[in-house]
Every structure is written in C-alpha cells, then in structure tokens.
Amino acid sequence: MHWRKSAVAVAVIVAFCFPVAFAFAQTQERGGMHGQGQQGHQVEHQRTGSMTGEMKIDKASDLMNRTVKNPEGQDLGKIENLAIDPDNGRIAYAVLSFGGFLGMGNKLFAIPWQSLQLQGENKYVLNVEKSKLKNAPGFEKDNWPDMANPRFGTEVYGHYGETPYWEKQSRTGTREQRPTRICKASQIIGEEVKNASGQDLGKVENLAVDVTDGRVAYAVVSSGGFLDIGDKEFAVPWKALNVQRNNEITLDVSKEKLKDSPQFEKNEWSQMTSKQFLDKTYSYYNVQPYWESGTKGTEKP
C-alpha cells in the first residue's frame, strides 16, 4: 500500500434516486469529525476531485450548507444538495443555489464536483466567469432533471470545461461506468437499512464524503436500538451497501455481524478519519479501498 505524500496542484477553470483515492499524511493533523457542526480532517488549498496526498472527510449534512464564493470573495450561493452516483459512489454534482446573484433567481444549478476549489478548511470557491455562470443550465427546485441522462452530463460538464469522471482512466487503465441513476444525499440520509432477510439494522445517519476525491467514503449507520447495544454508530463502506432503484438500502450482513463490526459512540467522530479505523472497516466488510485500486471500490476476490 502506497500512501501519497504530495499534493497535486491544479489550476481551476473554474440526491432519492432518479432511473470511496486518498492517502493519509503520516503526521496526523488536527481535525476529524468530533461531533455535530465540527470540521473534518484539515487539508491545505486544493481542488476537489484531485489526486492528493491527504484526504478531508466532511459530513454530507454539513456540506449541504456550505457557502460557495468566487475568487474575489463574493458569496455566490450555497450547496443545497449532493447528487450521488450510487453505483460508483461518486459525487456527480454539487447542487447549488445562487440566490439573487447576477439575477439568476431561485433556480438550482448542478456543478461538477471537481469544479469546486477547496481552500483552507471549509471554504469552497467556484472560479468561473460571470458570463458563463449567468448562462449556466439551471432547473426548478421541485423539478429536477434526469441527471443520469448522458446529454445532461455532457452539457453540464462541458459548460464548466470539465471532463466527466466516467471518461477518465484510473491508474490501472480502467474507467468507471457512466451513471445510470442519480440519488439525492438529502433523501439517502434517514433511510432505513435492512439485511437480505428484511431485518431492520438501523438507518443512515449521515454520509462521510471524501471531498478531495468526490466520493462517498462510507455511510454512517445508527443502530437505533435495533441491535440491543444502545445508540451506536457504524461506518459502512459505501460499496458494501446496495442502494436499490426504489431507494431502499440493504446491507447483506446478519445482525450479529453488524453488532461485531467497527463501531463508535454517537457523535464521537474523531477516529473516523484515522487510517487504522478505515482499514479495519473496509477489511471487515471485505471491500477493497478505492484509494488502493485507483478506481471505484470493488469487492475483493
């Protein structure tokens, strides 16, 4: 296993269903998810989606309130939602509202995740010309388009001068499949999780997003007392979950296996960004870490 130690600097040109490459610095920075409202693992200026030497995990629930600014420091709007490609575990789009900026009204706009630049700890910058932003394709809040439509992806990624992640080759020379459906993060959070026998295992309490690579690293599943072990939370690799087209979520483990899985007390998130904890979690569920394969996480043979 090779943990990348250098960051790649990149110039920035800058979910309900519709049809986790990272490495850790050997010196642990202050940060981690220490409870509600606190911040994830700290990284320096970098473009989201880049192949960097560190990783920053942020809660989806916190991301969905982050302010987005332009390079001049003006508020453009905020992230309203995350459009997730459930088959690849990718954040396909950040869904932004721009408010009254440039007279853009109350529409929503799908922005390729890699178009956002992460500066410092929680500052997101969209570096795009005002004319291009004003002509960006938008949609009404209650009328989302089919974001899995190939034409939609081509139009949006092309508008922002980005190459879709499904057209990029991984280090192994493979490509991820084009998304066939898109889910809203806001509607995955709160969904019940069952096993193949239909037994209740808990619910999705949150999603842990690797913002440096634009992926869902894992789902945070709360037992809710179903397992008679109190109000514990479990980190479940995204690829261990089966998000069905009707938005039902299954985890193919018994209650006993989940009870013995890596767990932590509710709101104690500090260990969730440690290499040891994530290695243990992915190994327990027999899922290959995406940061090792250079592409989407897949089950080990």
Secondary structure, DSSP 8 states (H G I E B T S, - for coil): -----S----------EE-------SS--S----STT-------SEETT---SS--EEEHHHHTT-EEE-TTS-EEEEEEEEEEETTTTEEEEEEEE-TTGGG-TT-EEEEEGGGEEEETTTEEEE---HHHHHT--EE-TT----TTSHHHHHHHHHHTT---GGGSB-TTS-B----S-EEEHHHHTT-EEE-TT--EEEEEEEEEEETTTTEEEEEEEE-TTTTSS-SEEEEEEGGGEEE-TTS-EEE-S-HHHHHTS-EEETT--GGGG-HHHHHHHHHHTTB--HHHHSSS--B--
